[in-house]
Amino acid sequence: PHDPRSVAISRRTLADILTTHHLPTLIEPAQLLASELLGNAIRHTTGPAALKLRQSGRSFRLGAWDTDPTPPTTEAPADDEAGRGLQLIKSYADDWGWFQVDGPRGGRGKYIWCELDAKPR
């Protein structure tokens, strides 16, 4: 839901999931990336937002969906105190990307994802 508390809830849930799946070394980077993805979705849109997790082989993917189809801004002005979320994602993630989507009930939006290598560290 579009609620700032969902970021903290998702961080705690993510730690539990990664611990259960024996991936404790991914907890810190995954929590940071999830906070950026979901936090941006909540800060920059007025509709619902969702966080999705998926592990496939050695790849752990986090993705956030929101109701704004506008492409994400990847470069923030040097003197801007905000807008560095995607720079952070690009620095920490092994891969990342985004695409526009048709949302539930005909709505539009975007999905921004990033991946971490799930091999034991």
N, CA, C and O atoms as a MOPAC input file, in Angstrom:
PM7 MOZYME 1SCF
protein

 N      0.81700 1    -1.20700 1     0.00000 1
 C      0.00000 1     0.00000 1     0.00000 1
 C      0.85600 1     1.26400 1     0.00000 1
 O      2.05200 1     1.20900 1     0.28800 1
 N      0.25900 1     2.37100 1    -0.31500 1
 C      0.95300 1     3.65700 1    -0.34900 1
 C      1.05300 1     4.20200 1     1.07400 1
 O      0.29500 1     5.08900 1     1.46500 1
 N      1.99000 1     3.66300 1     1.83500 1
 C      2.15100 1     4.00900 1     3.24200 1
 C      3.64600 1     3.98000 1     3.56400 1
 O      4.28900 1     2.94800 1     3.36900 1
 N      4.21200 1     5.08100 1     4.05000 1
 C      5.64600 1     5.11000 1     4.35400 1
 C      6.09700 1     4.00400 1     5.31000 1
 O      7.25900 1     3.59800 1     5.27700 1
 N      5.19700 1     3.51500 1     6.15700 1
 C      5.56500 1     2.43200 1     7.08800 1
 C      5.87900 1     1.13300 1     6.35500 1
 O      6.54800 1     0.25800 1     6.90400 1
 N      5.40500 1     1.00200 1     5.12700 1
 C      5.63400 1    -0.24000 1     4.38500 1
 C      7.11400 1    -0.46400 1     4.09100 1
 O      7.53300 1    -1.60600 1     3.90000 1
 N      7.91200 1     0.60100 1     4.05000 1
 C      9.35300 1     0.44000 1     3.81800 1
 C      9.98900 1    -0.31400 1     4.98600 1
 O     10.73100 1    -1.27200 1     4.77100 1
 N      9.70900 1     0.10500 1     6.20600 1
 C     10.26600 1    -0.58000 1     7.38600 1
 C      9.75100 1    -2.00900 1     7.48800 1
 O     10.50400 1    -2.92300 1     7.82600 1
 N      8.48300 1    -2.20000 1     7.20100 1
 C      7.90400 1    -3.54700 1     7.24700 1
 C      8.57400 1    -4.44200 1     6.21300 1
 O      8.87600 1    -5.60200 1     6.49500 1
 N      8.80800 1    -3.91000 1     5.01900 1
 C      9.44200 1    -4.72400 1     3.97200 1
 C     10.88400 1    -5.06200 1     4.33600 1
 O     11.35400 1    -6.15300 1     4.01600 1
 N     11.59400 1    -4.14900 1     4.99700 1
 C     12.97200 1    -4.43000 1     5.42400 1
 C     13.00600 1    -5.59200 1     6.42000 1
 O     13.83300 1    -6.49500 1     6.29900 1
 N     12.10600 1    -5.56200 1     7.39900 1
 C     12.06600 1    -6.65000 1     8.39500 1
 C     11.67100 1    -7.97300 1     7.74700 1
 O     12.25400 1    -9.01500 1     8.04400 1
 N     10.69000 1    -7.92500 1     6.87300 1
 C     10.24000 1    -9.14000 1     6.18800 1
 C     11.35400 1    -9.70200 1     5.31500 1
 O     11.56900 1   -10.91400 1     5.27700 1
 N     12.05200 1    -8.83100 1     4.62300 1
 C     13.15900 1    -9.24300 1     3.76500 1
 C     14.25500 1    -9.92900 1     4.57700 1
 O     14.79600 1   -10.94500 1     4.14200 1
 N     14.58800 1    -9.39500 1     5.73800 1
 C     15.59700 1   -10.03100 1     6.60000 1
 C     15.15600 1   -11.42900 1     7.01000 1
 O     15.96300 1   -12.35800 1     7.01200 1
 N     13.89000 1   -11.58500 1     7.35400 1
 C     13.37000 1   -12.90700 1     7.72300 1
 C     13.45100 1   -13.88100 1     6.54900 1
 O     13.85300 1   -15.03100 1     6.72000 1
 N     13.07100 1   -13.42300 1     5.36500 1
 C     13.09000 1   -14.28700 1     4.17500 1
 C     14.51600 1   -14.72200 1     3.85300 1
 O     14.76400 1   -15.90300 1     3.60800 1
 N     15.45300 1   -13.77800 1     3.85200 1
 C     16.83900 1   -14.11100 1     3.51400 1
 C     17.47500 1   -15.01100 1     4.56700 1
 O     18.27700 1   -15.88100 1     4.22600 1
 N     17.13800 1   -14.82200 1     5.82300 1
 C     17.64000 1   -15.70000 1     6.88200 1
 C     17.09300 1   -17.11100 1     6.69300 1
 O     17.83700 1   -18.08600 1     6.79900 1
 N     15.80900 1   -17.22100 1     6.41700 1
 C     15.17300 1   -18.52300 1     6.20400 1
 C     15.80200 1   -19.26700 1     5.02900 1
 O     15.92600 1   -20.49200 1     5.06000 1
 N     16.19800 1   -18.53000 1     3.99800 1
 C     16.78000 1   -19.15000 1     2.80300 1
 C     18.30900 1   -19.20200 1     2.85400 1
 O     18.96300 1   -19.40300 1     1.83000 1
 N     18.87000 1   -19.02000 1     4.04100 1
 C     20.31300 1   -19.14500 1     4.27000 1
 C     21.12300 1   -18.17700 1     3.40900 1
 O     22.15700 1   -18.54500 1     2.85200 1
 N     20.64200 1   -16.93800 1     3.30800 1
 C     21.34600 1   -15.89900 1     2.55700 1
 C     21.58600 1   -14.66800 1     3.44500 1
 O     21.24800 1   -13.54900 1     3.05700 1
 N     22.17000 1   -14.87300 1     4.63100 1
 C     22.32600 1   -13.74000 1     5.55300 1
 C     23.25400 1   -12.64400 1     5.03000 1
 O     23.11700 1   -11.48800 1     5.43000 1
 N     24.18600 1   -12.97800 1     4.15400 1
 C     25.09500 1   -11.95000 1     3.64500 1
 C     24.39800 1   -10.97100 1     2.69800 1
 O     24.93700 1    -9.90600 1     2.39600 1
 N     23.21800 1   -11.32800 1     2.23800 1
 C     22.47400 1   -10.42400 1     1.35400 1
 C     21.55600 1    -9.47300 1     2.12000 1
 O     20.98200 1    -8.55800 1     1.53100 1
 N     21.41400 1    -9.68400 1     3.42700 1
 C     20.43600 1    -8.89200 1     4.18200 1
 C     20.70700 1    -7.39100 1     4.06300 1
 O     19.81800 1    -6.63700 1     3.66600 1
 N     21.91600 1    -6.95000 1     4.40000 1
 C     22.18900 1    -5.50500 1     4.36800 1
 C     22.02400 1    -4.89900 1     2.98100 1
 O     21.29500 1    -3.91700 1     2.83800 1
 N     22.67700 1    -5.44800 1     1.94800 1
 C     22.49500 1    -4.81500 1     0.63400 1
 C     21.05600 1    -4.91000 1     0.12200 1
 O     20.56100 1    -3.97600 1    -0.50800 1
 N     20.39000 1    -6.02000 1     0.38700 1
 C     19.00600 1    -6.16700 1    -0.08400 1
 C     18.08100 1    -5.18900 1     0.63500 1
 O     17.18400 1    -4.61800 1     0.01400 1
 N     18.28900 1    -4.99100 1     1.93000 1
 C     17.46700 1    -4.02700 1     2.66100 1
 C     17.68900 1    -2.60800 1     2.14400 1
 O     16.73600 1    -1.84200 1     1.99700 1
 N     18.92100 1    -2.26300 1     1.87300 1
 C     19.22300 1    -0.94000 1     1.33500 1
 C     18.53800 1    -0.73700 1    -0.01500 1
 O     17.90400 1     0.29300 1    -0.24600 1
 N     18.66700 1    -1.71900 1    -0.90000 1
 C     18.06600 1    -1.61300 1    -2.23100 1
 C     16.54300 1    -1.59100 1    -2.15600 1
 O     15.89700 1    -0.81200 1    -2.85700 1
 N     15.97200 1    -2.43600 1    -1.31300 1
 C     14.51300 1    -2.45300 1    -1.16700 1
 C     14.00800 1    -1.12200 1    -0.62600 1
 O     12.97000 1    -0.62600 1    -1.06200 1
 N     14.74000 1    -0.54300 1     0.32400 1
 C     14.34800 1     0.75500 1     0.87400 1
 C     14.33600 1     1.82600 1    -0.20400 1
 O     13.42200 1     2.64800 1    -0.25700 1
 N     15.34000 1     1.82000 1    -1.05500 1
 C     15.39600 1     2.80300 1    -2.13800 1
 C     14.27300 1     2.58200 1    -3.14300 1
 O     13.58000 1     3.52500 1    -3.52600 1
 N     14.09700 1     1.33800 1    -3.56600 1
 C     13.06700 1     1.04000 1    -4.56600 1
 C     11.67100 1     1.38700 1    -4.06500 1
 O     10.93300 1     2.12000 1    -4.72400 1
 N     11.31600 1     0.86600 1    -2.91500 1
 C      9.96900 1     1.08300 1    -2.39900 1
 C      9.79200 1     2.51300 1    -1.88900 1
 O      8.73300 1     3.11300 1    -2.07100 1
 N     10.82600 1     3.05500 1    -1.25400 1
 C     10.75500 1     4.43600 1    -0.77800 1
 C     10.52500 1     5.41700 1    -1.91200 1
 O      9.72200 1     6.34100 1    -1.78300 1
 N     11.22600 1     5.22200 1    -3.02700 1
 C     11.02500 1     6.09100 1    -4.18900 1
 C      9.62100 1     5.94400 1    -4.74800 1
 O      8.99300 1     6.93500 1    -5.12300 1
 N      9.12700 1     4.72300 1    -4.80600 1
 C      7.77300 1     4.50100 1    -5.32500 1
 C      6.74600 1     5.23100 1    -4.46700 1
 O      5.78500 1     5.79400 1    -4.99100 1
 N      6.94200 1     5.22500 1    -3.16800 1
 C      5.99700 1     5.88700 1    -2.26300 1
 C      6.16500 1     7.40800 1    -2.30300 1
 O      5.17900 1     8.14500 1    -2.29300 1
 N      7.41000 1     7.87100 1    -2.34600 1
 C      7.67600 1     9.31100 1    -2.35400 1
 C      7.22500 1     9.99700 1    -3.63600 1
 O      6.73900 1    11.12800 1    -3.59600 1
 N      7.37900 1     9.32800 1    -4.76200 1
 C      7.18500 1     9.99100 1    -6.05200 1
 C      5.87700 1     9.65800 1    -6.75500 1
 O      5.65500 1    10.11500 1    -7.87500 1
 N      5.01400 1     8.88000 1    -6.13300 1
 C      3.71900 1     8.57100 1    -6.73400 1
 C      2.62300 1     8.71600 1    -5.68300 1
 O      2.89600 1     8.80900 1    -4.48600 1
 N      1.39200 1     8.73400 1    -6.15200 1
 C      0.26700 1     8.85700 1    -5.22200 1
 C     -0.56600 1     7.58600 1    -5.15400 1
 O     -1.42800 1     7.45700 1    -4.28500 1
 N     -0.32200 1     6.66100 1    -6.04800 1
 C     -1.09100 1     5.42100 1    -6.07600 1
 C     -0.41100 1     4.32100 1    -5.29700 1
 O      0.54900 1     4.57300 1    -4.56800 1
 N     -0.89900 1     3.10200 1    -5.44400 1
 C     -0.30200 1     1.97100 1    -4.73400 1
 C      1.10300 1     1.65700 1    -5.24700 1
 O      1.49200 1     2.06700 1    -6.34000 1
 N      1.84000 1     0.93100 1    -4.43900 1
 C      3.18200 1     0.46900 1    -4.79000 1
 C      3.33900 1    -0.93800 1    -4.23400 1
 O      2.66300 1    -1.31500 1    -3.27700 1
 N      4.23300 1    -1.70800 1    -4.83800 1
 C      4.45300 1    -3.08100 1    -4.38000 1
 C      5.91700 1    -3.45000 1    -4.54700 1
 O      6.58600 1    -2.97500 1    -5.46400 1
 N      6.40800 1    -4.29800 1    -3.65700 1
 C      7.76500 1    -4.82500 1    -3.72700 1
 C      7.66600 1    -6.31200 1    -4.01600 1
 O      6.86800 1    -7.02100 1    -3.40300 1
 N      8.48000 1    -6.78200 1    -4.95200 1
 C      8.47400 1    -8.19600 1    -5.33100 1
 C      9.88600 1    -8.74600 1    -5.16900 1
 O     10.86400 1    -8.06100 1    -5.47000 1
 N      9.98700 1    -9.98100 1    -4.69500 1
 C     11.26600 1   -10.66400 1    -4.50500 1
 C     11.25000 1   -11.95800 1    -5.28800 1
 O     10.21900 1   -12.62200 1    -5.39500 1
 N     12.41100 1   -12.31400 1    -5.83800 1
 C     12.49900 1   -13.58600 1    -6.55000 1
 C     13.94900 1   -14.06500 1    -6.53700 1
 O     14.87700 1   -13.29200 1    -6.77300 1
 N     14.11900 1   -15.34600 1    -6.25900 1
 C     15.43700 1   -15.94800 1    -6.37900 1
 C     15.37400 1   -16.98900 1    -7.47300 1
 O     14.46500 1   -17.81800 1    -7.51500 1
 N     16.34400 1   -16.93300 1    -8.35000 1
 C     16.44900 1   -17.90400 1    -9.43000 1
 C     17.91800 1   -18.27900 1    -9.55200 1
 O     18.73700 1   -17.48100 1   -10.00800 1
 N     18.24000 1   -19.49000 1    -9.14500 1
 C     19.64100 1   -19.90500 1    -9.17100 1
 C     20.46300 1   -19.01900 1    -8.25000 1
 O     20.20000 1   -18.93400 1    -7.05100 1
 N     21.46600 1   -18.35600 1    -8.82900 1
 C     22.34200 1   -17.49000 1    -8.03700 1
 C     21.89800 1   -16.03100 1    -8.05500 1
 O     22.60700 1   -15.16700 1    -7.53800 1
 N     20.76400 1   -15.74900 1    -8.62600 1
 C     20.29900 1   -14.37800 1    -8.74400 1
 C     19.13600 1   -14.10600 1    -7.79200 1
 O     18.15400 1   -14.84800 1    -7.76700 1
 N     19.25800 1   -13.03700 1    -7.01100 1
 C     18.18700 1   -12.59500 1    -6.12600 1
 C     17.70600 1   -11.25100 1    -6.65000 1
 O     18.46400 1   -10.28200 1    -6.66900 1
 N     16.44800 1   -11.18800 1    -7.07600 1
 C     15.90500 1    -9.97200 1    -7.68800 1
 C     14.89100 1    -9.30200 1    -6.77400 1
 O     14.00100 1    -9.94600 1    -6.21800 1
 N     15.05100 1    -7.99300 1    -6.63700 1
 C     14.09000 1    -7.13700 1    -5.94000 1
 C     13.50000 1    -6.21100 1    -6.98900 1
 O     14.21800 1    -5.71100 1    -7.85400 1
 N     12.21300 1    -5.98300 1    -6.91600 1
 C     11.58900 1    -5.05800 1    -7.85300 1
 C     10.45900 1    -4.30200 1    -7.19800 1
 O      9.76600 1    -4.82900 1    -6.32800 1
 N     10.27500 1    -3.06500 1    -7.61900 1
 C      9.18200 1    -2.24800 1    -7.09800 1
 C      8.31600 1    -1.77200 1    -8.25300 1
 O      8.81000 1    -1.27700 1    -9.26600 1
 N      7.01900 1    -1.93300 1    -8.07600 1
 C      6.03400 1    -1.44500 1    -9.04400 1
 C      5.36000 1    -0.21600 1    -8.46500 1
 O      5.05300 1    -0.17200 1    -7.27400 1
 N      5.12800 1     0.79300 1    -9.31300 1
 C      4.32700 1     1.94100 1    -8.90200 1
 C      3.43800 1     2.36900 1   -10.06400 1
 O      3.53800 1     1.81900 1   -11.16100 1
 N      2.58100 1     3.33600 1    -9.82900 1
 C      1.56000 1     3.72100 1   -10.80900 1
 C      1.99700 1     4.82400 1   -11.75800 1
 O      1.18900 1     5.28800 1   -12.56200 1
 N      3.23600 1     5.25500 1   -11.69200 1
 C      3.72100 1     6.32200 1   -12.56600 1
 C      4.57500 1     5.73100 1   -13.68000 1
 O      5.63800 1     5.17800 1   -13.39800 1
 N      4.14300 1     5.83000 1   -14.94900 1
 C      4.91600 1     5.24600 1   -16.04100 1
 C      6.12400 1     6.08300 1   -16.46600 1
 O      6.85500 1     5.68400 1   -17.37300 1
 N      6.34500 1     7.23000 1   -15.83100 1
 C      7.45600 1     8.10700 1   -16.19900 1
 C      8.79100 1     7.39800 1   -15.96800 1
 O      8.98800 1     6.79000 1   -14.91600 1
 N      9.71100 1     7.46600 1   -16.93800 1
 C     11.02600 1     6.83800 1   -16.74700 1
 C     11.73100 1     7.38800 1   -15.51000 1
 O     11.61900 1     8.57500 1   -15.20600 1
 N     12.45200 1     6.53000 1   -14.80300 1
 C     13.18000 1     7.00600 1   -13.62400 1
 C     14.33700 1     7.91100 1   -14.04000 1
 O     14.92000 1     7.74100 1   -15.11000 1
 N     14.65600 1     8.86600 1   -13.18700 1
 C     15.78500 1     9.75800 1   -13.43000 1
 C     17.03600 1     9.08800 1   -12.89300 1
 O     17.10400 1     8.73300 1   -11.71600 1
 N     18.02100 1     8.91500 1   -13.75600 1
 C     19.23200 1     8.21100 1   -13.32800 1
 C     20.35200 1     9.15400 1   -12.90400 1
 O     21.32000 1     8.71200 1   -12.28500 1
 N     20.24500 1    10.42700 1   -13.21700 1
 C     21.28800 1    11.37900 1   -12.84500 1
 C     20.67200 1    12.52300 1   -12.05700 1
 O     19.72300 1    13.15700 1   -12.51800 1
 N     21.20400 1    12.78700 1   -10.87800 1
 C     20.75300 1    13.91000 1   -10.06000 1
 C     21.79000 1    15.02800 1   -10.15600 1
 O     22.98500 1    14.75100 1   -10.25200 1
 N     21.34900 1    16.28500 1   -10.13100 1
 C     22.31800 1    17.38600 1   -10.10600 1
 C     23.24900 1    17.24900 1    -8.90200 1
 O     22.83900 1    16.76200 1    -7.84800 1
 N     24.49400 1    17.67700 1    -9.05900 1
 C     25.50100 1    17.51800 1    -8.00200 1
 C     25.08600 1    18.17900 1    -6.69300 1
 O     25.42900 1    17.68700 1    -5.61800 1
 N     24.34900 1    19.29300 1    -6.77000 1
 C     23.97000 1    19.99600 1    -5.54800 1
 C     22.60700 1    19.56200 1    -5.00600 1
 O     22.11600 1    20.13600 1    -4.03300 1
 N     22.00100 1    18.56300 1    -5.62300 1
 C     20.68900 1    18.08000 1    -5.19100 1
 C     20.86400 1    17.15500 1    -3.98900 1
 O     21.68500 1    16.23900 1    -4.02300 1
 N     20.09300 1    17.39500 1    -2.92600 1
 C     20.19100 1    16.55400 1    -1.73400 1
 C     19.39600 1    15.26400 1    -1.86600 1
 O     19.56400 1    14.35400 1    -1.05500 1
 N     18.54700 1    15.16900 1    -2.86000 1
 C     17.75300 1    13.96100 1    -3.09900 1
 C     18.04400 1    13.48200 1    -4.52000 1
 O     18.85900 1    14.07300 1    -5.22900 1
 N     17.37900 1    12.42000 1    -4.92000 1
 C     17.50800 1    11.96600 1    -6.29700 1
 C     18.69900 1    11.08600 1    -6.58500 1
 O     19.06000 1    10.89100 1    -7.74600 1
 N     19.31300 1    10.55500 1    -5.55500 1
 C     20.48500 1     9.70200 1    -5.77700 1
 C     20.16900 1     8.21800 1    -5.61000 1
 O     21.07900 1     7.38900 1    -5.58900 1
 N     18.88900 1     7.87800 1    -5.49300 1
 C     18.49700 1     6.49800 1    -5.26100 1
 C     18.95600 1     5.54200 1    -6.33800 1
 O     19.46500 1     4.46300 1    -6.03400 1
 N     18.78400 1     5.92000 1    -7.59600 1
 C     19.21000 1     5.01400 1    -8.66600 1
 C     20.72500 1     4.92500 1    -8.76200 1
 O     21.25200 1     3.88800 1    -9.16300 1
 N     21.43600 1     5.98800 1    -8.40300 1
 C     22.89700 1     5.90400 1    -8.35800 1
 C     23.32500 1     4.87400 1    -7.31100 1
 O     24.25200 1     4.09400 1    -7.53300 1
 N     22.64400 1     4.88500 1    -6.18200 1
 C     22.91900 1     3.91700 1    -5.12400 1
 C     22.62000 1     2.49900 1    -5.61000 1
 O     23.40600 1     1.57900 1    -5.38400 1
 N     21.49800 1     2.33400 1    -6.26700 1
 C     21.12500 1     1.02300 1    -6.80100 1
 C     22.16100 1     0.55500 1    -7.81500 1
 O     22.57600 1    -0.60400 1    -7.78500 1
 N     22.58000 1     1.43600 1    -8.70600 1
 C     23.59400 1     1.07800 1    -9.70500 1
 C     24.91200 1     0.68300 1    -9.04800 1
 O     25.63000 1    -0.17400 1    -9.56500 1
 N     25.23700 1     1.30200 1    -7.90800 1
 C     26.48800 1     1.00800 1    -7.21100 1
 C     26.45800 1    -0.33500 1    -6.48500 1
 O     27.45000 1    -1.06400 1    -6.49200 1
 N     25.33700 1    -0.66500 1    -5.86200 1
 C     25.24800 1    -1.87000 1    -5.03100 1
 C     24.78500 1    -3.11000 1    -5.78800 1
 O     25.21800 1    -4.22000 1    -5.47600 1
 N     23.92500 1    -2.94000 1    -6.76200 1
 C     23.34000 1    -4.09200 1    -7.45400 1
 C     24.29300 1    -4.62700 1    -8.51900 1
 O     25.10300 1    -3.88700 1    -9.07600 1
 N     24.18100 1    -5.91300 1    -8.78700 1
 C     24.95900 1    -6.51700 1    -9.86200 1
 C     24.34400 1    -6.20100 1   -11.22600 1
 O     25.04100 1    -6.21500 1   -12.24100 1
 N     23.06300 1    -5.92300 1   -11.24900 1
 C     22.36500 1    -5.54300 1   -12.47700 1
 C     21.09100 1    -4.81100 1   -12.07300 1
 O     20.60900 1    -4.98100 1   -10.95400 1
 N     20.55100 1    -4.01200 1   -12.96100 1
 C     19.29700 1    -3.30900 1   -12.68200 1
 C     18.66300 1    -2.89400 1   -14.00100 1
 O     19.31200 1    -2.89100 1   -15.04700 1
 N     17.39700 1    -2.54900 1   -13.93300 1
 C     16.69100 1    -2.07700 1   -15.11300 1
 C     15.28500 1    -1.64200 1   -14.74400 1
 O     14.90600 1    -1.64900 1   -13.57300 1
 N     14.53200 1    -1.27100 1   -15.73800 1
 C     13.14700 1    -0.85300 1   -15.49800 1
 C     12.36100 1    -1.02100 1   -16.79100 1
 O     12.93900 1    -1.09400 1   -17.87500 1
 N     11.04900 1    -1.08100 1   -16.67000 1
 C     10.17700 1    -1.09900 1   -17.84200 1
 C      8.79500 1    -0.59600 1   -17.45000 1
 O      8.39000 1    -0.67400 1   -16.29000 1
 N      8.08700 1    -0.08200 1   -18.44100 1
 C      6.71000 1     0.34600 1   -18.21400 1
 C      5.81400 1    -0.87800 1   -18.23800 1
 O      6.07200 1    -1.83700 1   -18.96600 1
 N      4.75700 1    -0.83800 1   -17.43400 1
 C      3.84300 1    -1.97800 1   -17.33900 1
 C      2.40000 1    -1.50300 1   -17.38000 1
 O      2.08700 1    -0.35900 1   -17.05000 1
 N      1.53600 1    -2.41400 1   -17.79200 1
 C      0.10300 1    -2.21400 1   -17.63400 1
 C     -0.24300 1    -2.77900 1   -16.27400 1
 O     -0.01900 1    -3.96000 1   -16.01000 1
 N     -0.78200 1    -1.95200 1   -15.42000 1
 C     -1.08300 1    -2.36600 1   -14.06200 1
 C     -2.44100 1    -3.01900 1   -13.93900 1
 O     -3.14800 1    -3.20300 1   -14.92900 1
 N     -2.79800 1    -3.36500 1   -12.72400 1
 C     -4.09900 1    -3.97800 1   -12.46900 1
 C     -5.23400 1    -3.04900 1   -12.90300 1
 O     -5.13100 1    -1.82800 1   -12.78700 1
 N     -6.28200 1    -3.62700 1   -13.38700 1
 C     -7.48500 1    -2.89700 1   -13.79900 1
 C     -7.19500 1    -1.84000 1   -14.85200 1
 O     -7.83200 1    -0.78700 1   -14.85700 1
 N     -6.25600 1    -2.10000 1   -15.73700 1
 C     -5.98500 1    -1.20700 1   -16.85300 1
 C     -5.08300 1    -0.02500 1   -16.55100 1
 O     -4.80500 1     0.77100 1   -17.44700 1
 N     -4.61500 1     0.11500 1   -15.31000 1
 C     -3.71800 1     1.21800 1   -14.98200 1
 C     -2.33000 1     1.00100 1   -15.55700 1
 O     -1.97400 1    -0.11000 1   -15.94900 1
 N     -1.55800 1     2.06200 1   -15.60300 1
 C     -0.19100 1     1.95300 1   -16.09900 1
 C      0.77600 1     2.24300 1   -14.96200 1
 O      0.38800 1     2.73300 1   -13.90200 1
 N      2.01000 1     1.93900 1   -15.19900 1
 C      3.01700 1     2.21500 1   -14.19200 1
 C      4.38000 1     1.78100 1   -14.68200 1
 O      4.59900 1     1.61500 1   -15.88200 1
 N      5.29400 1     1.59900 1   -13.74900 1
 C      6.62900 1     1.11000 1   -14.09400 1
 C      7.08900 1     0.11400 1   -13.03800 1
 O      6.60100 1     0.09100 1   -11.90800 1
 N      8.03900 1    -0.70000 1   -13.45100 1
 C      8.63700 1    -1.70000 1   -12.57200 1
 C     10.14300 1    -1.48400 1   -12.64300 1
 O     10.74200 1    -1.60600 1   -13.71100 1
 N     10.75400 1    -1.16400 1   -11.50800 1
 C     12.20500 1    -0.99400 1   -11.43100 1
 C     12.75000 1    -2.17000 1   -10.63400 1
 O     12.26800 1    -2.46400 1    -9.54000 1
 N     13.75300 1    -2.83900 1   -11.18400 1
 C     14.28300 1    -4.03100 1   -10.54300 1
 C     15.80000 1    -3.92800 1   -10.40900 1
 O     16.45400 1    -3.15300 1   -11.10600 1
 N     16.33600 1    -4.72800 1    -9.49800 1
 C     17.78500 1    -4.86600 1    -9.37400 1
 C     18.07800 1    -6.27900 1    -8.88800 1
 O     17.22900 1    -6.93900 1    -8.28900 1
 N     19.28600 1    -6.72300 1    -9.15900 1
 C     19.68400 1    -8.08600 1    -8.79400 1
 C     20.96400 1    -8.08100 1    -7.98200 1
 O     21.85900 1    -7.25800 1    -8.17700 1
 N     21.01300 1    -9.02500 1    -7.07300 1
 C     22.21400 1    -9.32000 1    -6.30100 1
 C     22.59600 1   -10.76400 1    -6.57200 1
 O     21.72800 1   -11.61700 1    -6.76100 1
 N     23.89100 1   -11.03900 1    -6.59200 1
 C     24.36500 1   -12.40900 1    -6.74800 1
 C     24.09400 1   -13.14000 1    -5.44200 1
 O     24.56300 1   -12.71900 1    -4.38500 1
 N     23.34300 1   -14.22900 1    -5.50900 1
 C     22.93400 1   -14.96000 1    -4.30600 1
 C     23.91900 1   -16.04400 1    -3.89700 1
 O     23.61100 1   -16.84700 1    -3.01600 1
 N     25.08200 1   -16.08800 1    -4.50600 1
 C     26.06400 1   -17.09200 1    -4.09100 1
 C     26.54800 1   -16.76400 1    -2.68300 1
 O     26.53000 1   -15.60100 1    -2.27900 1
 N     26.97400 1   -17.76400 1    -1.93900 1
 C     27.50200 1   -17.49900 1    -0.59700 1
 C     28.67500 1   -16.53400 1    -0.67200 1
 O     29.55200 1   -16.67700 1    -1.52400 1
 N     28.68700 1   -15.55400 1     0.22000 1
 C     29.75800 1   -14.53800 1     0.20000 1
 C     30.75400 1   -14.78300 1     1.30100 1
 O     31.72000 1   -14.03200 1     1.43800 1

